[in-house]
């Protein structure tokens, strides 16, 4: 399975665009990069380490040794509350088109609980109270023929794409000036749906990095009058022949003309023409949890079908237990205010 989280592409964005302090650590015989996060709340200082994109597979004995090394090396500071591991080993994977009746959903939820219990029993890891690594991802095999991909799309999604064409929507790459228009649309969407939006300065750095390094593009769908209806930023991992969906937004003022469905479809077609093999739709909700904050986003991504992988998820190695509980209480309180 493609691992964006430890790719050179994500490392470059983390260090040079998002400007996060990074570090390197050897886990399971491979060099991984991670992020150091410092936060001060009142008189308390919290320090966290985070490494996403770990693949354990069957290397249990070595992983136990690596965890012990992490405890000795990183968790001996009273301000360090946790070291988070984002583990991408899938405990289940299935075509999005399968009929997920209640018995199927119950079985998947049970597998997730068993996986979490095993992580506690085998490695003494606590389920992360913050999902920095999404619990699932959706990937589309671009090696399939055009006809096979079209058949894979749900009937509702096919109708949406046809509706977009009837509205004479057009697909194009954004000009440098149109990135600002997309940012305004995304900021408006974020205000209504309460999701994170990059500061404008960071967004500008992202734009400069992707365009100058030719590692990403902003693709747009426009109405006949030239107004932007929908847009998405995509990354291109040339080494792994993968296209990664990063950020998207739709202008609700344009009405329900299904620009987003049309956009994803056109991106897939052009990625195939460039011989890309994987379309990574990125994070989704865990299957069987309809109230999860990513449930609506996940439902849309699954309409393009492909394969959904249920990931092992985020786990914490706890350092200062008192500070960990205090930090968790503070974060829970903040989330309740948002809701």
C-alpha positions in Angstrom: 0.0 0.0 0.0 1.3 3.5 -0.9 2.7 5.3 2.1 2.4 9.1 1.6 3.2 9.8 5.3 6.9 8.8 5.0 7.4 10.1 1.4 10.1 12.6 0.4 7.2 14.8 -0.8 5.5 15.0 2.6 8.9 15.5 4.3 9.6 18.5 2.1 6.1 20.0 2.8 6.4 19.5 6.5 9.8 21.1 6.8 9.8 23.8 4.1 6.1 24.8 3.8 4.5 24.0 7.2 7.8 24.7 8.9 7.4 22.1 11.6 10.5 21.1 13.6 11.5 17.6 12.4 13.7 14.8 13.7 14.8 11.4 12.4 14.5 8.1 14.1 15.2 4.5 13.2 12.1 2.3 13.6 12.0 -1.3 12.3 15.3 -0.9 10.6 14.2 2.2 8.5 14.8 5.8 9.0 11.6 7.7 9.7 11.0 11.4 10.0 8.8 12.9 12.7 7.5 16.2 14.0 8.2 17.9 17.3 5.2 19.8 18.7 5.5 22.3 21.6 2.5 23.9 23.2 2.1 26.1 26.3 -1.2 26.2 28.1 -1.2 28.7 31.0 1.8 27.8 33.2 2.2 24.3 31.6 4.5 23.4 28.7 3.6 20.3 26.7 6.0 18.6 24.3 5.0 15.9 21.9 6.8 13.7 19.3 4.9 12.3 16.4 5.9 9.8 13.6 3.2 8.9 11.0 3.4 6.1 8.4 4.9 3.2 10.4 4.4 -0.3 8.9 4.9 -3.0 11.5 3.8 -6.0 9.5 5.1 -9.1 11.4 8.1 -7.5 13.0 6.7 -7.6 16.6 9.9 -8.4 18.5 11.9 -5.5 16.9 9.0 -3.1 17.3 8.9 -3.8 21.1 12.7 -3.0 21.2 12.1 0.2 19.3 9.4 1.3 21.7 11.7 0.7 24.7 14.3 2.8 22.9 11.8 5.6 22.4 10.9 5.6 26.1 14.6 5.9 27.1 15.5 8.5 24.5 12.5 10.7 24.2 10.3 10.4 27.3 12.8 11.2 30.0 11.8 14.9 30.1 9.1 16.0 32.5 7.5 18.2 29.8 7.3 15.4 27.2 3.8 14.0 27.5 3.7 11.5 24.6 5.3 10.0 21.6 2.6 9.3 19.0 2.9 6.5 16.4 0.7 6.6 13.3 0.5 3.0 12.2 -0.7 2.4 8.6 -0.9 -1.4 8.6 -4.4 -2.2 7.3 -6.4 -4.6 9.4 -9.0 -4.8 6.7 -9.4 -3.7 3.1 -12.4 -4.0 0.8 -13.8 -2.6 -2.4 -16.0 0.5 -1.6 -18.8 -1.0 -3.7 -19.5 -3.9 -1.4 -22.9 -3.9 0.3 -22.1 -2.7 3.9 -25.1 -3.9 5.8 -25.3 -3.8 9.6 -23.7 -7.3 10.0 -20.7 -6.1 7.8 -20.4 -2.9 9.7 -20.5 -4.7 13.1 -17.7 -7.1 11.9 -15.5 -4.2 10.9 -16.1 -2.4 14.2 -15.2 -5.6 16.0 -12.0 -5.9 14.0 -11.0 -2.4 15.0 -11.6 -3.0 18.7 -9.6 -6.2 18.5 -6.8 -4.4 16.8 -6.7 -1.7 19.5 -6.7 -4.4 22.2 -3.8 -6.2 20.5 -1.8 -3.0 20.3 -2.3 -2.5 24.1 -1.5 -6.1 24.9 1.5 -6.6 22.6 3.1 -3.1 22.9 1.4 -1.3 25.8 0.2 1.4 23.4 -2.8 3.7 24.2 -5.2 4.6 21.5 -4.3 8.2 20.5 -7.0 10.7 21.7 -6.2 12.8 18.7 -6.5 11.2 15.2 -3.4 12.7 13.6 -3.4 9.7 11.3 -6.8 9.1 9.7 -8.4 5.8 10.6 -8.9 4.9 6.9 -7.9 5.8 3.4 -9.3 5.2 -0.1 -7.1 4.3 -3.0 -8.0 4.0 -6.6 -6.1 1.7 -9.0 -5.3 3.8 -12.1 -3.9 0.8 -13.9 -7.5 -0.2 -14.6 -8.9 0.6 -18.0 -11.1 3.7 -18.5 -14.2 1.6 -18.8 -13.4 -0.4 -15.7 -13.0 2.9 -13.7 -16.2 4.3 -15.0 -18.1 1.1 -14.0 -16.5 1.3 -10.5 -18.2 4.7 -9.9 -21.5 4.6 -8.1 -24.7 5.3 -10.0 -25.3 8.5 -8.1 -21.8 9.7 -8.8 -22.2 8.9 -12.5 -25.4 10.9 -12.6 -23.6 13.8 -10.9 -20.8 13.8 -13.4 -23.4 13.7 -16.3 -25.3 16.6 -14.7 -22.1 18.6 -14.5 -21.5 18.1 -18.2 -25.1 19.2 -18.9 -24.3 22.4 -17.1 -21.3 22.9 -19.5 -18.7 22.9 -16.7 -15.1 23.1 -17.8 -12.0 21.6 -16.3 -8.6 23.3 -16.2 -5.4 24.0 -14.3 -5.5 27.1 -12.2 -3.4 30.1 -13.1 -1.2 31.5 -10.3 -3.8 34.3 -9.8 -6.6 31.8 -9.4 -5.0 30.2 -6.3 -6.1 33.2 -4.3 -9.7 32.7 -5.5 -9.6 29.1 -4.4 -8.3 30.1 -1.0 -11.2 32.4 -0.5 -13.6 29.6 -1.4 -11.9 27.2 0.9 -11.9 29.7 3.8 -15.6 30.2 3.3 -16.3 26.5 3.3 -14.1 26.0 6.4 -16.1 28.7 8.3 -19.4 26.8 7.7 -18.0 23.3 8.3 -15.5 24.1 11.1 -12.5 22.4 9.5 -8.9 23.7 9.5 -7.7 26.1 6.9 -4.1 27.1 6.4 -3.0 30.7 7.2 -2.7 32.7 4.0 1.1 33.0 4.3 1.5 29.2 4.6 -0.9 28.7 1.7 1.2 31.1 -0.4 4.3 29.0 0.6 2.5 25.9 -0.5 1.6 27.4 -3.8 5.2 28.5 -4.4 6.7 25.2 -3.4 4.4 23.1 -5.6 4.7 25.3 -8.7 8.4 25.8 -8.5 9.2 22.2 -7.8 6.5 20.9 -10.1 5.2 18.6 -7.4 1.6 19.7 -7.4 -1.2 21.5 -9.1 -4.5 23.3 -8.3 -7.2 21.9 -10.7 -10.4 23.8 -11.1 -13.9 23.3 -12.5 -15.6 26.5 -13.8 -19.1 27.5 -14.8 -19.7 28.8 -18.4 -19.3 32.4 -17.2 -15.8 31.6 -15.9 -16.6 31.5 -12.2 -14.8 28.9 -10.1 -17.2 26.2 -9.0 -14.8 23.7 -7.4 -11.1 23.2 -6.9 -8.7 20.7 -5.5 -4.9 20.7 -4.9 -3.1 17.5 -5.9 0.4 16.3 -5.2 2.4 14.2 -7.7 4.8 11.5 -6.4 6.8 10.7 -9.5 8.9 8.1 -7.8 5.9 6.0 -6.7 3.6 7.0 -9.6 1.0 8.3 -7.2 -1.4 11.2 -7.2 -2.5 12.5 -3.8 -5.5 14.5 -3.0 -4.5 17.3 -0.5 -7.2 20.0 -0.2 -10.4 20.8 -1.9 -13.3 23.3 -1.8 -16.6 24.0 -3.5 -18.3 27.3 -3.9 -21.8 26.7 -2.4 -23.1 29.8 -4.1 -22.7 28.0 -7.5 -25.6 25.7 -6.5 -25.8 22.0 -6.6 -24.3 21.3 -10.0 -21.9 18.6 -8.9 -18.6 20.2 -9.8 -16.6 18.2 -7.2 -17.6 14.8 -8.7 -16.7 16.0 -12.2 -13.4 17.4 -11.0 -12.2 14.1 -9.4 -13.2 12.2 -12.5 -11.2 14.5 -14.8 -8.2 14.4 -12.6 -8.2 10.6 -12.7 -8.4 10.6 -16.5 -5.4 12.9 -16.9 -3.4 11.1 -14.3 -3.9 7.9 -16.3 -2.6 9.7 -19.4 0.5 10.6 -17.5 1.0 6.9 -16.5 0.3 7.4 -12.8 -0.8 4.1 -11.1 -2.3 5.2 -7.8 -4.9 7.8 -6.8 -4.6 8.3 -3.0 -7.8 10.0 -1.8 -6.3 10.3 1.6 -8.1 10.2 4.9 -11.6 8.8 5.6 -13.8 7.9 8.5 -13.6 4.5 10.2 -16.3 2.3 8.6 -19.3 1.8 10.8 -19.1 5.2 12.6 -21.7 7.5 10.9 -21.2 10.3 13.4 -17.5 10.6 12.9 -16.3 14.0 11.8 -15.0 12.7 8.5 -18.1 10.6 7.7 -19.5 13.0 5.1 -16.1 13.4 3.4 -15.5 9.7 3.4 -18.9 9.0 1.9 -18.0 11.3 -1.1 -14.6 9.7 -1.6 -16.1 6.2 -1.5 -18.5 7.2 -4.3 -15.6 7.1 -6.6 -15.1 3.6 -5.4 -11.6 2.0 -5.3 -10.5 0.2 -2.2 -11.0 1.4 1.3 -8.3 0.4 3.9 -9.0 0.4 7.6 -5.8 1.5 9.2 -4.4 0.5 12.6 -4.4 4.2 13.6 -2.8 6.6 16.0 -1.3 5.3 19.3 0.4 7.1 22.2 3.4 6.1 24.2 2.8 8.1 27.4 5.6 10.0 29.1 4.5 12.2 31.9 1.2 10.6 32.9 -0.1 13.6 35.0 0.7 16.1 32.2 -0.8 13.7 29.6 -4.1 13.6 31.5 -4.1 17.4 31.9 -3.4 17.9 28.2 -6.1 15.5 27.2 -8.6 17.2 29.5 -7.7 20.6 28.0 -8.0 19.3 24.4 -11.4 17.6 25.1 -12.6 20.8 26.6 -11.6 22.8 23.6 -13.3 20.3 21.2 -16.5 20.5 23.2 -16.5 24.3 22.8 -16.1 23.9 19.0 -19.0 21.6 18.8 
